[in-house]
């Protein structure tokens, strides 16, 4: 997988993992375009289309980032049998996804290892 950008991308078994680092502690409008571009590119290239976003370092995101999540999910869903999850959410970020009921659409895991295990299970 050859993506370049502010996020770390790697494969763990059959799962593509995107890790948000300290530079993505607060996701606001600034810099979101580059993050969006990279995430959509990763979703296009993920094979199989199993994608986990490890957001343990992120303390805040707003509605613009939720829009990015939808774009990524839609791109990933253009493949057959996609799996998409978010792991490591800090309390505020998790609350935002729960209040908006997006936790019903995308599974949320405490750790990336839990998500990878869930995706790898038959």
C-alpha positions as CSV (number, residue, x, y, z in Angstrom):
1,X,0.0,0.0,0.0
2,X,1.6,3.2,-1.1
3,X,-0.1,6.1,0.5
4,X,1.6,9.3,1.6
5,X,0.3,11.8,4.1
6,X,0.0,12.8,7.7
7,X,-1.3,9.4,8.9
8,X,0.5,6.1,9.5
9,X,-0.8,3.2,7.4
10,X,0.1,-0.4,7.8
11,X,-1.2,-3.9,7.3
12,X,-1.7,-6.2,10.2
13,X,-2.6,-9.6,8.8
14,X,-5.5,-8.9,6.4
15,X,-6.5,-5.6,8.0
16,X,-5.4,-2.2,7.0
17,X,-4.8,0.1,10.0
18,X,-4.6,3.9,9.8
19,X,-3.1,5.4,13.0
20,X,-3.7,9.0,14.0
21,X,-0.7,10.4,15.8
22,X,0.0,13.3,18.1
23,X,-0.3,15.7,15.2
24,X,-4.0,14.7,14.9
25,X,-4.8,15.4,18.5
26,X,-7.4,18.0,17.5
27,X,-9.0,17.5,14.2
28,X,-10.4,20.8,13.0
29,X,-10.9,22.3,9.5
30,X,-7.2,23.0,9.3
31,X,-5.4,20.1,7.6
32,X,-8.5,18.0,7.3
33,X,-8.4,18.1,3.5
34,X,-5.1,16.2,3.4
35,X,-6.3,13.7,6.0
36,X,-9.5,13.2,4.0
37,X,-7.5,12.6,0.8
38,X,-5.3,10.1,2.4
39,X,-8.1,8.2,4.1
40,X,-10.1,8.0,0.9
41,X,-7.0,6.7,-0.9
42,X,-6.4,4.1,1.7
43,X,-10.1,3.0,1.4
44,X,-9.7,2.7,-2.4
45,X,-6.6,0.5,-2.0
46,X,-7.5,-1.7,1.0
47,X,-7.5,-5.3,-0.1
48,X,-9.4,-6.9,1.4
49,X,-11.6,-3.9,2.2
50,X,-11.0,-4.2,6.0
51,X,-10.1,-0.9,7.5
52,X,-9.5,0.1,11.2
53,X,-8.9,3.7,12.2
54,X,-6.8,3.8,15.4
55,X,-7.7,7.1,16.9
56,X,-6.1,6.7,20.4
57,X,-4.1,9.9,20.0
58,X,-7.1,12.1,19.0
59,X,-8.9,14.0,21.7
60,X,-11.3,16.1,19.6
61,X,-13.0,16.1,16.2
62,X,-15.9,18.1,14.9
63,X,-18.7,17.6,12.4
64,X,-16.3,18.1,9.4
65,X,-14.4,15.0,10.4
66,X,-17.7,13.0,10.7
67,X,-18.3,14.0,7.0
68,X,-14.8,12.6,6.2
69,X,-15.7,9.3,8.0
70,X,-18.8,9.0,5.8
71,X,-16.8,9.6,2.6
72,X,-14.3,6.9,3.7
73,X,-17.0,4.5,4.6
74,X,-18.8,5.1,1.3
75,X,-15.6,4.5,-0.7
76,X,-14.8,1.3,1.3
77,X,-18.4,0.2,0.7
78,X,-17.9,0.3,-3.0
79,X,-16.0,-3.0,-2.6
80,X,-17.6,-6.3,-1.7
81,X,-17.8,-7.4,2.0
82,X,-16.2,-4.3,3.5
83,X,-15.4,-4.0,7.2
84,X,-14.9,-0.6,8.9
85,X,-14.3,0.1,12.5
86,X,-12.8,2.8,14.8
87,X,-10.6,1.9,17.8
88,X,-9.0,3.7,20.8
89,X,-11.5,6.5,21.0
90,X,-11.0,9.0,23.8
91,X,-14.1,9.7,25.9
92,X,-15.2,12.9,24.1
93,X,-14.8,11.4,20.6
94,X,-16.6,8.2,21.6
95,X,-19.5,10.2,23.1
96,X,-19.9,12.2,19.8
97,X,-20.2,9.0,17.8
98,X,-22.6,7.5,20.4
99,X,-24.8,10.6,20.6
100,X,-25.1,10.7,16.8
101,X,-25.8,6.9,16.8
102,X,-22.9,6.3,14.5
103,X,-21.7,3.6,16.8
104,X,-24.6,1.6,15.4
105,X,-23.2,2.0,11.9
106,X,-19.5,1.5,12.6
107,X,-18.2,-0.8,15.4
108,X,-16.1,0.9,18.0
109,X,-13.4,-1.1,19.8
110,X,-11.3,-0.2,22.8
111,X,-8.1,-1.2,21.0
112,X,-6.9,-1.9,17.5
113,X,-6.0,-5.5,18.6
114,X,-9.7,-6.1,19.4
115,X,-10.8,-4.7,16.0
116,X,-8.2,-6.8,14.1
117,X,-9.3,-9.9,16.0
118,X,-12.9,-9.2,15.2
119,X,-12.2,-8.7,11.5
120,X,-10.0,-11.8,11.3
121,X,-12.6,-14.1,12.9
122,X,-14.5,-16.3,10.5
